[in-house]
Amino acid sequence: MARRKENKVDLSSFDQAGARVFDNPLVTEVSDSYLEYAFSVIHSRALPDARDGLKPVHRRILWSMYEQGYRPDRGHVKSARIVGDTMGKYHPHGDTAIYDAMVRLAQDFSLNVPLIDGHGNFGSPDDGPAASRYTEARMSREAMLLVGELGEDTVDVEPNYDGSLTQPTVLPAAFPNLLVNGASGIAVGMATNMIPHNLAEVVSAARWLINHPDATLDKLMEFVPGPDLPTGGVLLGLDEVRRAYETGRGVVRMRGKVEIGPIEGSRGRQAITVVELPYGVGAEKVIAAITNEVTKTKRLTGIADVKDLTDRESGTRLVVECKVGVNPQALLADLYRLTPLEQSFGVNNLVLVDGQPRTLGLKALLEVFLAHRYEVVTRRTSYRRRKRQERLHLVDGLLIALLDIDEVVRLIRGSDDAQAAKDGLMSRFGLSDIQATYILDTPLRRLTKFDRIELEAEQERLRSEIAELSKILDDERVLRRVVSDELAAVVKQFSTERRTTLVDGDLKEVLAASAPAGPLEVADDPCQVILSATGLVARTAAESEESSEGRRRNGRVKHDTVRATVHSTARGRVLLLTSAGRAFKVDVLPLPVLPEQAGTVSLRGGMSAAELVPLAAGETVVGLAPLGGQAEGSPGLALGTRQGAVKICSPEWPVRSDEFEVIGLRDGDEVVGATWLTDGTETLTFVTSEASLLRFPAGLVRPQGLKGGGMAGINLPAGARVAFFGAVRTDDPGHGEPMVVTSTGATVKVTPFKAYPAKGRATGGVRAHRFLKGETDVAVAWVGPRPVGATGTGEPVELPAADPRRDGSGFAVMLGPTVVGHLIERD
């Protein structure tokens, strides 16, 4: 505390009791008192020390627990006992303030590395903890890294508030606690608000800085790309993060992490499930904000219900159910805008450095911590060397005495008293006062021949350890290596995976890019669901007749390498058929709407089928089928398998099940094609690996139920397999003449479908491709109108002109197609 200025008006004035009275002007008294108060708050309460990252109350709690033995290898004790010890010995403030500070050290949603192992209710982001008499605590294993070197003269100590005890001025801190756990506090005229980071990332940056003191901020950010929050979530705009790392001040934007999917048992309704919340935000705060926006301000619409399903097993699960026809992406944008699901965190790295408040960036914070570790390790090493030197001095004395033990015994027995014996030992054997005293205190049983061997071994060990410790003190490079190795050991034992997802770029640009496309309420207009040959699923925008007419005037809308399309509505559902003979009901609304540019739609905007349905290893989506009114009048779904079976599955889908089988497959068989039949007049077509093509009317196949395994479709010779199966219409001039595409990988051939004669079911077909030398089988085949080819990455490949010879050889094509599909047009 600063000494008060003595602006005395009358030094000779006394009160009636004889006490001296100092008469100060009111302005001076208020100014001096306020400065004393501000100084006390800044240094003794509100701001953390940059070295150990702790405020005085936290440091005193840990020191009291360490002193009392409340360690990780011992049982929990009542929190009230810890609070009482801390308050009575070191921190003369309210017990509530001490307990609140202690609770934060135990909360895994507040700290990345909790320093107290709590037992009982230590609160949640929405609720406070139970009273201190109901909870128990002990130090965590990580906390021992902060206090573990206190017994080795590593830091300075100071008297406690009444001078009866001593306490450390700072803890040794074996890891950068300030950056890892963050801090917050409000002083007089200033405040600190530091965001947590990942332990492994911060230590990696510190170790790099040890070996590269001139490292740039950008290099350090390769190790620490951004904050890592205990509650996970998403952090937007790393440009602002860099600004905070450079200046010590900035504002970062946090978002909750969500999952969007259908509500089980509902018809087309979607749910937004929040699985990670922003730092410091609880589920009840979000629910309260949603309730207020829905019932009072009316700014949030489209929500049917909100449920908090959070528990210890599943973690955070806040479910926001959408109304029918609501675009969940648009609703999510409103939730981010109007509720705490998106929050800002104002970074202000104000800390105490040498007792002075300073605002530091990332590199400066690491430099202060490393300077502290250098000092701690130096003082610890000096202490250890000193202790070993003292022990070596005693061992040397004992060995001298053992060399002539008989003379030592005679000298001691002939001395009048202990002082005379000590003086005799010192003069006779050249021993020091300490050595002589130790010899006199040593029992005779420790002076045997065996003990001499032990002492000589201890002497060698002590000399070796002293030499190693001296290297650390004499060579700065060795000191740095020791600090670096100790930090690496901390990470190896206590590191955790990053929890927070980082989104790079300028914050405004990131927010603009994440804005939803389309209105909140989506009309149930017609659209098409598209499956690409590479397994992407998307939908076209729902449109009215007027907009469709405008498209016809402006040109066709094309999709490259389309495998299947079905008509549906924006709020409808479709079936995804897989190679394992399974069908999944999928809502159309969540599917991405393909962006259009200059009359062409790119399938790269689609969603992988694996993101929509749980596919097994090696399982792929091979077809689509409509649901509801779009399926009326159809005989069903035509399926062809790798081993040549064919089946028409009647469209009697289960009402309550969202996943079911559509064919009973034999062992080793799989579905290679699934095509929806419009009226049963289609032609079913097989193309085999040995270049045979078989076509026959769909009417030759009797429809079966879901459990049926189909019937023989094509006869296959030994070693052959089906490369393609599909249904083709020959009476649809609007879509062009059907074509046959076959490829061996080296050559590609395109032939009119009419060149192949129809044959009966379960026959062998006719030749569709004559192999050249070195060609053994057909790798890719496809039958239908408007064929196009593409590589596996979606790059287009130009197909050769049509060859009327059905059994001719193909033409060499650069980067031959790995997938083949067709063009579609909306009309």
N, C-alpha and C positions, 0 to 999 in steps of 0.2 A: 504494500500500500504506500502511496506517495505521502510524504509528510505535508501536513497542512501549513499553508503560509500564515505567518503570524502578523497580520496587519492590525496592530494593537492601537487602540485609542487612548486607554488609560491603564498603564501597567500597575499602578498602585491601588487599584480598586479591589476590594475584597468583600465577600458577603458576610453575613452575621456569624457564620460558622468558621470564618477564617480562611475559606478556600479562595484561591485567586480566580478572578473572573476576567475572561478575554472578551472584549466587546468588538465584534466584527460587523462591517456593513452587510446588509442582507444580500446584495448582489454578489459580493465576494464569497460569502458563505455558501450560497446556492451553486455558484459556478464551481467552487472547489469540491463540494460534495458530489456534484453530478459527474465531474471528471473522475473522481475516485471510484464512483459506482460504475461508470463506463469502463474504466480500466479493469476493474475486478471482473465484470461480466465477460469482457473479451478474453482475458487471460485465464480465468478460473472456472468458466462455465460453458460458454457458447461455441467457441471455435476449436476445431481439432488441431492437434500437432501434426505437422507434415511428416514427421518421422515414423510414428507408430499409428497414425490415423485415428487416435482416440481423444475424446474430450476428457477433462479431469474426472468426471463422475464415472465414466466407463473404465478409466485406468484404475481408479480406486476400488471399484467393484472387483475387477480381476485380481488386483493385488491382494485384497482382503481374502478372496476365495483361495488364492494360491497360498497365502500365509496360513490359513486355517486348514488347508489340506483337502479342499473340496475338489478333487481331481478326477479325471475320467476313469481311473482304475478303482475308485471308491464309490460308495453308495450316494444317492441323492440326499440332500438335506432340505429342510423347509426354506422356502424363499424368504420368509419373514426373518429367519435367523441370519441369512446373508445380508439382508437390508439393515438389520439391527447392528451387526458387526461393522458394516461399512459406515453407517451414520455415526455410531458412537466413537469410532477410532479415526476416521479419515475425512468424512464428508459431512460436515455439520449443517445439513439442509433437510428438507422435508422427506419423510419416508416414501411418500407417494412419488416424488420426483425420482428418487433412487430406484424404486421398483419399476417405474415406467422405462427408465434407461436400461435396466437389467432385462426387462421383457423384450425390448427391441433386439438385444444381443442374442436372444434365443429364437427369433422368428425367421424361419427359412424363406418366407415370402418378403422379408425386408432385407436380409443379408444373403449374399452368395455363399459366404462361409460363416455360419453361426458360431459365436464364441462361447455360448452357454448351451449345455445340453439340458433342456427343460423337460419336466415330467408333469403333465397335467394340462390344463387349459391356458395356453399362452396367447390366446386371441386369434383373430383373423383380420383380413383387410377391412371387414365391416364391423366386427365386434371387438371389445376390449378383453383383457385377460381376466381370469378369476383372481380373487384377492390373494395376497401373498401368503396368507395362512393356509391356503388350499393347494398351492403349487410347490413343487420341489425342483431343485436344480443342482448342477455341478458344472465344472468347466468342461468344454468340449476338447477333443484331441487337438483341434486346430488352435484353440486358445493357448495350449501349452507351447506352441511355437512363438507366441508373443512374450511369454514370461519365463520360458525354460532356462534362460541364461542369467537370470537375476542374481543367482548366488555366486557369480564369478566376477564381481566388480565391473560389470559391463556398462552400467549407467550411474549417473549421480543420484544421490538421495537427498531429501530435504525433510525438515521437521514437519509433523502433522500440524493441525490447526492449534493445538495447545502445547506443542513441544514435547509431549510425553513419548511419542513414537516417531519413526522415520518412514518415509514412503518414497518410491522412485519418482523422479521428475519426468521420466519417459520410459517406455518398455523397450526391451531389445528388439522385438518385432522381426522375426525371421522371414516374413513375406510382406509385400506392399499392401498392408491392410486398408489403407486409405483409398486406393484405387479399386481394390477388389470389392470392398463392402460399401463404399460411398459414405457420405455423412451429411447431416443437415443441422442447422442451428441458427438462431437469431440473436445477435448481439445488439449493442446500442449503436444505431446508425449504420450497421453492416450485417450481412447474413451470409451463410455458406449453404450450398446445395450441390452436393457431388453425387454423380451417378455411378452405380456399380459396374464392374468389369469382370471378365473371366480370369480366374487365377492363372491358368496355364498361359494365356495370351500375354498377360501383364508380365509374368516372370520371363517369358521368352524375349520380350522387348527389353527388360532390365538386363538380361544376360548379354544381349547384343550390344547394349550401351556400355557394358563393362569392357568389352573388347574393342568397341568403336565409339569412343567418347564424342567424336564429331558427327555422329549419325544425324541425319536430317529427320524432320518430323514425318515426311512421307515414307521413309524407310521404317521408322518405328510403327507406322500405321499398317505396314505389311504384317506385323505381328499382332497389333491391337487395331483391327479394322473398325471397331466401334464398341459401344457399351454392350454388356451382356446382363440382362435383368433377371432377378431371381424368378419372376413370374413368366418369363419367356416373352411371347408377343412378337410384334413386328416393329422395327424402327426404321423410319423413312428419312431419306435425304441425307446421305453421308457428307455432302458438302458442308452442311451446318455442323456436323460432328467434327469435321476437320477444323472449322473455325473455332470451335470450343477447345479443341486440343491445342490450337496455336495460341489463343489469347487467354484461355481460362474462363471465358464466358461464351454462352450461346444458348440456343433453344432447339431441342430435338423433339420430334413428333413420334409418339408411340401409338400403336394400334393393337387391339386384341386380335388373336389368330382365330379364324373361323373355318368351319366346314359346312358346305351347302349340299343338301341331299334330300331325297323324298322322305316323307313321313310314313313310317311303316303302317300299312293297313289303310292308308288314305288314297284318294283318287286324284293324283296329280298335284297334291299340295306339297309345298317345299318347306324345309326348316333350315334356319341359320343356327348352327350350334357353335357357341363360343367355347373354345377349348383352352385358350390362354388369354389372360386379361392384361391390360397395361399395368405398369408398376404402380403400386399404391392404390389400385382400384379394386373394389370388391364387387361380387355379383349383385348384392343388394343395392349398391349405388346405381348400377346400370338398370336394374329393374325399376327402382324409384324414378329414374329419369325417363324411362320408357313410359311408365304409368302417367307421369305428369304431362309428357308430350302428347299422349294419346287422349287422355281424359280432359285435360285443361286447355292446352294451347291448340290442340287439334292439328299440329304440324306434322305428326307422324301417323301415317295411315298404312293400311295393308297388313296389320298384325292381328292374327287370330287369338294367340295366347302366348304367354311367356312362362317358362318353367325352369326352376333351378334344380338340376339333378346332380349337383356337385356332391361327391363323397370321397372318402379316402382312397378307395380302390380305383375309381375312374378319374379322379382329379376334377378339374374344373369342367363343368358341362352346363352351360346356360343356353337353353333351347328357346329360340324365337320362332314360332310357327307362323307361316305366311298364310294369308287368305288365298282362296282359289283364284288363279289367274294373275297373281302378283309376281312380278319379276324380282327374284331374291337378290340379284346384284344391285338393282336400283334401291331396294329397301335397305340393303347393307350400307349403301352410300349415305342414306338418311340417318341410319344408326350411328355411323361414324361422325356425322355432322352435328347431331342433336343430343348425343349421350356421351358419357365418359368412356365409351368403347374406343374413342380416340382422344388422347390427351397430349398436352405439351409438357416438357420437363425443362425448366430453366436451369442450365448449368452455370454455377458460380463457384469456381474452385478457390475460395478464400480460406486460407489456412495460416497457422502460426509457424513462422520460420525465425528461429533465434528470438522468439518472444514477440515478433512483429507480425501483424497481419499482412499477408501478401496474396495476390491472385496469380496462380501458377498454371501453366499449360502442362501437357502430358510429359514432355521431356524434362521440364524443371521438376515436376513431382517425382519422376524416377531418379533424377540426379540427387535430390535431397534424401530420398530413401537410401540410395546406394552409399552416399557419404555417411549416413548414420550406420549402415551395416559395416562399412570399413572401420569406423571407430569402435563399434561393438566387438567385431572380431579381433581388432588390435588389442583392446583392453582385455578381452577374454583370453587371448593368447598370452599376453603378459602375465596375467594372473596364473594361468596354468603353468607357465614356465617357472614363475616364482615359486609356486607350490612344489614343483618337482625339484627345483634347486635346493629348497629347504629340506626336502626329504633326502635328497642325495647327500647333503651335508651330514645328516644324521647317520645314514648308511655307511658313509666313509668312516665316521668315528667308530661305529660298531666294529667294522672290519679291522681297524687299527687295534682295537682292544682285543679282538679275537686272535690276532697274531701272537699276542703274549698274554693270554688269559690268566696264566698262573701269576705273573707279576702284577696284573691288575687286581686280582683277588687279594694277594698279600698286601698290596698298597692300601686297599680299602679296609682290610681287617686291622691293619696297623695304625689307621688314622684315628684321632681322638673323636672327631665328629664328621658330619656330612660335608661341612665347608672345607675341612682339612683334606678330606678325601677328594673333593672336587679340585682343590688347588693342586693336590699331588698329581692327579691325572693330567691336568692342564700342563704342568711343568715337566712331568716325566715323558708324556707321549705327544706333546705339542697340540693338544686338543683345544677347541674353543669352549667357552662357557656353556653354550647350548649342547655341544657334543658330550661334554663331561656330565652335565646334568642328566641327559638322556641315558647315558651308560649306567649311572647310579640308579635311575628309575627302572631299568630293564631287569626283569626277573632272570635268575640264573638259568632257568629252563630254556630261555631264548638264546643261550650262548653255547649251544651244542654244535657238533661238527655239521650236522644236517642243516641247521639254521645258517651256518656260514655259507654253504652252497646256495641256499635261497637268497641270501643277501648279495652275493656276488652276481647272481642272475638279475636281481632287482637293480643293482648298480648299473649293469650294462643297459637294461631297458630304460632306466631313467636318463642315462646319457644320450641314448638314441632319441628319445622323445624330446629332450631339451634341444637337440640339434635340429629336429624337424620344426619345432616351434620357433626356433631362432630364424630359420629360413623365412617363415611367414612374416616375422617382424623386420627382417633385414631386406627383403625383396618385395617391392610393391606388386610385381607381376604375380608372385606366388599368393599374395594376399587377395588379389582380384580373382585368381583361379579358385581359391577356397570359397569366397563369397558366391561365385558362379555355381560351383558344385553343390553347395548347400541349398541354393535356390532350386537347382534341378532336382534334388532329393525331395524337396517340399512338393514340387509338381508331381513327381512320380507317385507320391503317397496320397495326395489330396486333390488332384485335378479332376474336373468334371467336364462333360461335353457342353459346348455352347448351347444356350437355351433360346436366345433371341435371334430372329432372322433379320438380316440387314438388307435394305433396299438402297442401292447406290443412286447418286445423281442429285440434282438440285431439288429442293423440297417442293417448290411450286410445280416443276415439271413432273415430278413423281405423282403428286396429287392429281394433276390434270390427266396423266396417263391412266390413273386408276379410276377415273370417273366412269360410271356405268353408261353403257349405250342403250338407248331405248327408254320408254316410259315405265313408270311404276306398275300401272295396270296394263296388262297385255290382252288384247282382244283374241277371242278364240277363232282366228281366221285360218284359212287353209295354208298349208306349207308343205314342203317336202323334206324328208329326213334322208340323208345321204351317207352311204358307207363307201369310203375310198378303198382302192385295192391295197393300200398300205395300212389299213386298219384305223383310219380316222373317221369320226362320226361328227356330223354337224347338221344344221337345218338351214333352210332358206328363210328369209324374213316373211312373216305372214303379211299378205297383201290383199288389197281389194281388187275388184274387177277393173276399176279405173286405172290403178297403177299397173296391172298386168297388161292392159291395152297400151299403156305408154311404153312398156318394155318391148312389145311386139313392134312398135313403130321404130324404136331406137336400136333394135338388133337383138340377137339371141344372147342369153346368159349361159355360159358354158362352164362345165366342171371337168377337170382332167382326171383320167383313170378312175372312174366311178365303178364300183363293184355292184352296188345295189341301191335302189331308191324306192321309197314308199311314200304315198300320200297320207297326210295326217293333218292335225290342227295344232295351233300353238299350245293349247292346254291339253292335248291328247297324249296318248302313250303308244309306243311301238314295241315290237319284239326284236331282240338281238339274238341271233342263232349262232352257236359256236361249233367248232370242229368236234367237240366232245358230245354233241347231240343234245346240248342244253339250250333252254330258251330263258331269257331274262326280260321282264317288263321294265321299260325305261320311259321316264317322263320326257316329253319333247321340250318343254319350256327351258330347262337348264342347259340344253345343248347350245353351243356357241352358234351365233348367227354369222354366216360367212360374209365377209366384207366384199363389196363389189366395186370394181374399178373399170371404167370404160367398157362396160358390158360383159366383163369376165369375172368370174368368182374363183378365188384361190382356195384349194382344199387345205392349204397349210394352216388355215385358221381353225381347223377341226380339233376335236378332243380325242385323245387316244381311247380306244375301247376299254383298255385295261383300267382307266380311271373311272369308268362307268360301272363295270361289273367285275366281280372277283374271279378272274381267270386263273386256271391252274397253269403250272409250268408247261409250255408248249401248246397251250390251247389258244385258238384265235377265233375272232368273229368272222363268220363266212357269209352271213346274209341278214336280211331284214324282213319283217312281216308286219302288217298293220293290225291294229286292235280297234274294236268298236265298230262304228258304222262303215268304215272303210273296208272291212273284211266281209261285208255281206255279199252273197252271190258267188263266192269263190269255192271251188272244191277243196281248197286247202293249200298246204305248203309242200312243194316238191323237194325232196332231199336225195342226194347221191353220195355214195361213200367211196372211200379209197379202194375197197375191195370189189366194187362193182354192183353193190346193192342199190335199189331205188325204192323210194317210198313217197306216197302222197299222204300227209298227215291231216286229218280232218280238223277244221278250225274250231274245236271245242276246247278252248283254253280254260284252265282252272280259274275260278273267280277270285279266290282269296290268296292264292300262291303267286308270288312274284318271281319264282324260279321253278322250273320243271323240265323234265326230259321229253323230247319229241320223237325219239327213236331209240330202240334197243340195239346197241352196237355189239358186234362180236369182238372177241379179244384181238387187239392190235388194229382194229378198224377205226376210221374217223370220217367225219362228214367233210367233203371237199366243196360242196356247193349246196345252197339253199335258196330257192326261188319261189316267190309268191305267185300263184296262178290266179289270173283274173276271172276266166270263165271255163277253163278246162280244154280250150281248143289249141293250146300251145303244143309245140314239139319239144320233147325232152331229148337232150343231146349229151352224149359221153364222148370225151377225147381221152385216149390212153397214152401211157408213156411210150408204147411201141408204135405210135402214130396211126392208130385206128380211130375212126369216127363212126359212131352209131347214133342214128336219129329214129325216133318212133313217136307216135301220137301219145299225148298224156292220157287219153282215154283208155289205153291198154293197161293202166295201173289202177288197181282198185284202192280207194282211200281206206286208211286204217286209223285206229285210235293211237293215243300217245305211247302206249306200251309196245306197239307192233315193231318188228324188226325189218319190215319191208320185204321185197322179193328180188329175184335176180334181175338185174338191169342190163348187164353186158357180160359176155364171157371173156375172161382174161387168160392169156397163156401164162405159163409159169414165169414168175419174176416180173410180170407187168403190173401196173397200177393205174388208177384213174387220175389223170392230170386236170380234168375239168368236167364239171357237170352244171347244166343250166337248162332253163326253159326259154325257147325262142318262138316269137310270133312271126309268121310268114305273110300275114295279111294286114300289115300296118305300114302302108306306103309313106305315111307322114314322118316316120322315123328312119326311112331309108332301107335299103336291102341288107339283110343279115349277112355278115361276113365271118369267115373262119380264120383265126390267127393261130399259127403254131410256130414255136421257136425252140431250137436245140441249144441256144446259147451262142452259137456261132452264126447261124442263119435264121432268117425269119421269112415266113410265107403267109400271104393274105389271099384267100380264095373265096369266091361267092358260095354262100351256103347252099344255093340251089344246085350246085355241081355234085352234091352228095345225095345219092338215092336213099329213100327211107327203107328201113328193114324192120323186122320184128323184134320185140323185146327179147332179151336174153340171147341174142346172137352176137357175132363177132365184129360187125361193122365193116367199113371199107378203109383203104389206105388214104391218109390225109397228108403225108409228108414223106418224101423219099430221102433217106439219109445219105449224106456224102461220106467219103472216107473219114474215119475218126469220130463220126457222130453215132451215138448209141441209143439215145432216147429223146423224147420231147420233154423239155424242162418247163415250158410255159405254154398254155393253150387257153383260148377264149373264143366264144361264139356269140355274136350279137351285132346290132347296127352301130355305125359310127365308131369303129375301134380306134383306140389311141394306145401308145406305149409309153412307159416311163421307167426310170431306174428306181432302185429301192429308196432313194432319197427324194423322189418326186420330180426329178428333172425329166423333161419330155424327150422322147426318142421318136424320130420320124420313121414311120413304117413304110415298106416298099409298096409300089402300086400293086393292084390286084392281079393275080395270076389265075387264068381260067383252068389251068391243069390241076385237078384235085390231088394227083399223086406226084406232082413235080417237086423238085428240090427248092430250098429257100434261097434268099438273097442275103449276102453278108451285110450286116447293119452295125455301124460304129456304136459301141456301148449298147449291145442288144438288150431288149427290155427284160427286166426282172419281174415286172408286173404289167398286166394288160387290163384295160377297162374300156369304158366308152364315154362319149360325150352325152350330156343330157341338156335339154332346153326346156324352159318353162314357157308354156304357151296356153 
